[in-house]
């Protein structure tokens, strides 16, 4: 089967600008659904300037410093999940998809998004896993060294999605010490670079992610 979506690589961009763009595409997609027109599925790829985002029901106590000391803006957004960090060295994927075109439930969609990262890091000998009661992709689940390499949070309405998955490639992990990532106080965060012991070629990894995404969503 062929590709059911177009890809737009925004490079590095401020969070608020991409968020506004997502909202615009999401609204257009919902209008298409309402009028029984075909939604044009789009996968946005982006790297953000440093920012913290809170899901719609996130606990602000999971931000451990005031905004002046955080060193990055904070936005409360429409996705599920708690607080996370986005910044340079992290690849973020935002699919604005009509899941009915892919014949996927929301649960299956989330599973597939996690699967993209699991397949990507497997190429480097890393065993990505799912953790009970927590979205995203983890390493060493159930062990004291349990840590997250990709965070996931989505919003869906009428089977149309926005927000998505953030994959730590060369991310500066010290930013995560300013929050309880995804609301967890006892779990770590990692990156591909941290696991492999050296910085990775961001564009090369992005191409691998795109390959895996196409294989899973076509």
Buried (B, 14 or more C-beta within 10 A) or exposed (E): EEEBBEBBEBEEBBBEEBBEBBBEBBEBBBEBBEEEEEBBBBBBBBBBBBBBBBBEEBEEEBBEEEEEEBEBBBEBBBBBBBBBBBBBBBBBBBBBBBBEEBEBEEEEBBBBBBBBBBBBBEEEEBEBBBBEEBBBBBBBBEEEEBBBBBBBBBBBEEBBBBBBBBBBBBBBBEBBEBBBBBBBEEBBBBBBBBBEEEEBEBEEBBEBBBBBBBEBBE
